[in-house]
Amino acid sequence: MTPLAVAKAIKRGLYPDGAGLYLQVGPTGAESWIFRFMLNGKARAMGLGPTHAMNMTEARADAAECRKQLLQGHDPIGERKAARLAKRLDDARAITDKQCAEQYIETHRAGWRNAKHAAQWESTLQGDVHPVIGELSVAAIDTDLVMKCLSGIWTKKTETASRVRGRIESVLDWATSSNYRRDAHVRRECVGRLWVGLNQTHARVSGCCRRPAWPKAHATPGERIRDITRPEATIVANGFRMRPH
């Protein structure tokens, strides 16, 4: 079919485009694309979308994807239902980073030594984290966003930034174990990139390098030693080669 043929199709019926794709004109004149196929000896029809929302090129691309699924032994209709269900489940599990942090604090509050510790958690997150990523889905938090939270305070309040980083990582770990996130590797990537990037920034600005905040709850002694002795741990400051101390 051509765009002109689509525009002229006003009579009720099916107009073949080829390879299972049809333009369907309903009794009211409404037009839509459908994909017709055979599965297990039965004729099936799958609606792809109305012509006002999907042009011919898009309809052909969707039909091609359906044909690939059939070649792989899958039912295109079943695959679409499964994808929609997965999306609904993801939407139902959606939670912002701020909400996740609040749940983390409430879950651990009873086990902390005093109320002051919980207040410090809330204060640092509200001041340095929530304004940047608090309203974002915790599933969308990546290394770049964590870097954005910390880059402004790392050279000014290094110890505070170290605590904030550890608290962000704790919240992300808890979110992963609670099935709010799927990318468990992001926390490990944060450790490496933040250690190198932020400490090098601190060295350039202040002329010295402070020891990074080790992920004590997760890193083994061997991992800490490897971090200290790796090549990038050597930082040049004021003409001297320095290692974190």
C-alpha positions as CSV (number, residue, x, y, z in Angstrom):
1,M,0.0,0.0,0.0
2,T,0.9,3.7,-0.4
3,P,0.0,6.6,1.8
4,L,-2.4,7.7,-0.9
5,A,-4.1,4.3,-0.9
6,V,-4.5,4.5,2.9
7,A,-6.1,7.9,2.5
8,K,-8.6,6.6,-0.1
9,A,-9.6,3.5,1.9
10,I,-12.9,4.6,3.2
11,K,-15.0,1.5,2.6
12,R,-15.4,-1.0,5.4
13,G,-13.1,-4.0,5.1
14,L,-9.5,-5.2,5.2
15,Y,-6.8,-3.8,2.9
16,P,-3.6,-5.9,2.7
17,D,-0.2,-4.3,2.8
18,G,1.7,-7.6,2.7
19,A,3.3,-10.1,5.0
20,G,0.3,-10.2,7.4
21,L,-0.2,-6.5,7.8
22,Y,-3.6,-5.1,7.0
23,L,-5.3,-1.7,7.1
24,Q,-8.7,-2.2,8.8
25,V,-11.6,0.2,8.2
26,G,-14.4,-0.3,10.7
27,P,-18.2,0.3,10.3
28,T,-17.8,3.9,11.5
29,G,-14.9,4.6,9.2
30,A,-12.3,4.4,11.9
31,E,-9.0,3.1,10.5
32,S,-6.4,0.9,12.3
33,W,-3.5,-1.5,11.5
34,I,-3.8,-5.2,12.4
35,F,-1.4,-8.1,12.0
36,R,-2.9,-11.4,11.0
37,F,-1.1,-14.7,11.4
38,M,-1.5,-18.4,12.0
39,L,-0.5,-20.0,15.3
40,N,-1.0,-23.7,16.1
41,G,-3.3,-24.0,13.2
42,K,-5.6,-21.1,14.3
43,A,-6.0,-17.8,12.7
44,R,-5.2,-14.9,14.9
45,A,-5.4,-11.1,14.6
46,M,-3.5,-8.6,16.6
47,G,-4.3,-4.9,16.7
48,L,-1.3,-2.6,16.3
49,G,-2.9,0.8,16.6
50,P,-5.0,3.4,14.9
51,T,-3.7,5.2,11.8
52,H,-3.9,8.6,13.5
53,A,-1.4,7.4,16.0
54,M,0.7,5.1,13.9
55,N,1.9,5.7,10.4
56,M,2.6,3.1,7.8
57,T,6.3,2.9,8.5
58,E,5.7,2.3,12.2
59,A,3.0,-0.3,11.5
60,R,5.4,-2.2,9.1
61,A,8.1,-2.2,11.8
62,D,5.7,-3.6,14.4
63,A,4.5,-6.3,12.0
64,A,8.2,-7.2,11.2
65,E,8.8,-7.6,15.0
66,C,5.7,-9.8,15.2
67,R,7.0,-12.0,12.4
68,K,10.4,-12.4,14.2
69,Q,8.6,-13.5,17.4
70,L,6.7,-16.1,15.4
71,L,9.9,-17.4,13.9
72,Q,11.2,-17.8,17.4
73,G,8.1,-19.8,18.4
74,H,6.5,-17.0,20.4
75,D,2.9,-15.7,20.3
76,P,3.1,-12.0,19.5
77,I,-0.2,-11.4,21.4
78,G,1.1,-13.3,24.5
79,E,4.4,-11.4,24.3
80,R,2.7,-8.0,24.3
81,K,0.5,-9.0,27.3
82,A,3.5,-10.1,29.2
83,A,5.3,-6.9,28.5
84,R,2.3,-4.8,29.6
85,L,2.0,-6.9,32.8
86,A,5.7,-6.4,33.5
87,K,5.3,-2.6,33.0
88,R,2.3,-2.5,35.4
89,L,4.4,-4.4,38.0
90,D,7.3,-2.0,37.6
91,D,4.9,1.0,37.9
92,A,3.4,-0.6,41.0
93,R,6.8,-1.0,42.5
94,A,7.9,2.5,41.5
95,I,9.2,4.5,44.5
96,T,11.2,7.8,44.7
97,D,14.6,7.9,46.2
98,K,13.3,10.1,49.0
99,Q,10.5,7.6,49.8
100,C,13.0,4.8,49.7
101,A,15.4,6.7,52.1
102,E,12.5,7.4,54.5
103,Q,11.6,3.7,54.5
104,Y,15.2,2.7,55.0
105,I,15.5,5.1,58.0
106,E,12.3,3.8,59.6
107,T,13.4,0.2,59.1
108,H,16.7,0.8,60.8
109,R,15.8,3.4,63.4
110,A,15.2,0.9,66.2
111,G,18.6,-0.6,65.7
112,W,20.6,2.6,65.8
113,R,22.2,3.7,69.0
114,N,20.3,6.9,69.6
115,A,17.8,9.3,68.1
116,K,20.7,11.7,67.1
117,H,22.0,9.2,64.6
118,A,18.7,9.0,62.8
119,A,18.4,12.8,62.9
120,Q,21.9,13.1,61.2
121,W,20.8,10.7,58.5
122,E,17.7,12.7,57.8
123,S,19.6,16.0,57.9
124,T,22.3,15.0,55.5
125,L,19.9,13.4,53.0
126,Q,17.5,16.4,53.1
127,G,20.3,18.9,52.7
128,D,22.5,17.2,50.1
129,V,20.6,14.4,48.4
130,H,16.9,15.0,48.2
131,P,17.2,18.4,46.4
132,V,19.0,16.6,43.6
133,I,17.5,13.1,43.3
134,G,14.8,12.9,46.0
135,E,11.9,13.1,43.5
136,L,13.4,10.7,41.0
137,S,12.6,7.0,40.8
138,V,15.1,5.1,42.9
139,A,15.3,2.6,40.0
140,A,16.7,5.4,37.8
141,I,19.5,6.5,40.1
142,D,22.9,6.0,38.4
143,T,26.5,6.9,39.1
144,D,26.2,10.3,37.4
145,L,23.4,11.3,39.6
146,V,25.2,10.2,42.7
147,M,28.3,12.2,41.5
148,K,26.0,15.2,41.1
149,C,24.9,15.0,44.7
150,L,28.5,14.9,46.0
151,S,30.6,17.0,43.7
152,G,29.5,20.3,45.2
153,I,30.4,19.3,48.8
154,W,33.4,16.9,48.3
155,T,36.1,19.6,48.3
156,K,34.4,21.8,51.0
157,K,33.0,19.2,53.4
158,T,35.0,16.0,52.7
159,E,34.0,14.1,55.8
160,T,30.3,15.0,55.4
161,A,30.5,14.0,51.7
162,S,32.0,10.7,52.7
163,R,29.1,10.0,55.1
164,V,26.6,11.1,52.5
165,R,28.1,8.8,49.9
166,G,27.9,5.9,52.3
167,R,24.3,6.6,53.1
168,I,23.3,6.9,49.5
169,E,24.9,3.5,48.8
170,S,23.2,2.0,51.8
171,V,19.8,3.2,50.6
172,L,20.5,1.9,47.0
173,D,21.6,-1.5,48.4
174,W,18.4,-1.7,50.5
175,A,16.3,-0.7,47.5
176,T,17.9,-3.4,45.4
177,S,17.2,-6.1,48.1
178,S,13.7,-4.8,48.3
179,N,13.2,-5.2,44.5
180,Y,12.9,-1.5,43.9
181,R,16.0,-1.6,41.8
182,R,17.5,-4.2,39.4
183,D,21.0,-2.9,38.7
184,A,23.0,-4.0,41.7
185,H,26.2,-3.2,39.9
186,V,25.5,0.5,40.1
187,R,26.6,0.8,43.7
188,R,29.9,-0.9,42.9
189,E,30.5,1.4,40.0
190,C,29.8,4.3,42.3
191,V,32.5,3.2,44.6
192,G,35.1,3.1,41.9
193,R,34.2,6.2,40.0
194,L,33.6,8.3,43.1
195,W,36.9,7.2,44.7
196,V,38.9,8.2,41.6
197,G,36.9,11.2,40.4
198,L,36.2,13.0,43.6
199,N,39.5,12.3,45.3
200,Q,41.4,13.6,42.2
201,T,39.2,16.7,42.3
202,H,40.0,17.2,46.0
203,A,43.7,16.7,45.3
204,R,43.7,19.3,42.5
205,V,41.8,21.9,44.6
206,S,43.5,21.5,48.0
207,G,46.9,20.1,47.0
208,C,46.4,17.0,49.2
209,C,44.4,13.8,49.2
210,R,42.3,12.5,52.0
211,R,41.5,8.9,52.5
212,P,38.2,8.0,50.8
213,A,35.2,6.7,52.8
214,W,35.6,2.9,52.4
215,P,32.3,1.0,51.9
216,K,33.0,-0.7,55.3
217,A,29.7,-2.7,55.3
218,H,30.5,-4.4,52.0
219,A,34.2,-4.3,51.1
220,T,36.5,-7.1,52.4
221,P,40.0,-6.3,53.7
222,G,41.4,-7.7,50.5
223,E,39.3,-5.3,48.4
224,R,40.5,-2.4,50.5
225,I,44.1,-3.3,50.1
226,R,43.7,-3.7,46.3
227,D,42.1,-0.2,46.2
228,I,44.9,1.3,48.1
229,T,47.6,-0.3,46.0
230,R,46.0,0.1,42.6
231,P,47.8,2.5,40.1
232,E,45.1,5.1,40.1
233,A,45.4,5.5,43.8
234,T,48.6,7.4,43.3
235,I,47.8,11.1,43.0
236,V,50.2,13.8,42.0
237,A,49.9,16.9,44.2
238,N,52.3,19.8,44.3
239,G,54.9,17.9,42.4
240,F,55.0,14.9,44.8
241,R,53.5,11.5,44.2
242,M,51.2,10.8,47.0
243,R,49.0,7.9,48.1
244,P,45.9,8.2,50.2
245,H,46.7,8.1,53.9
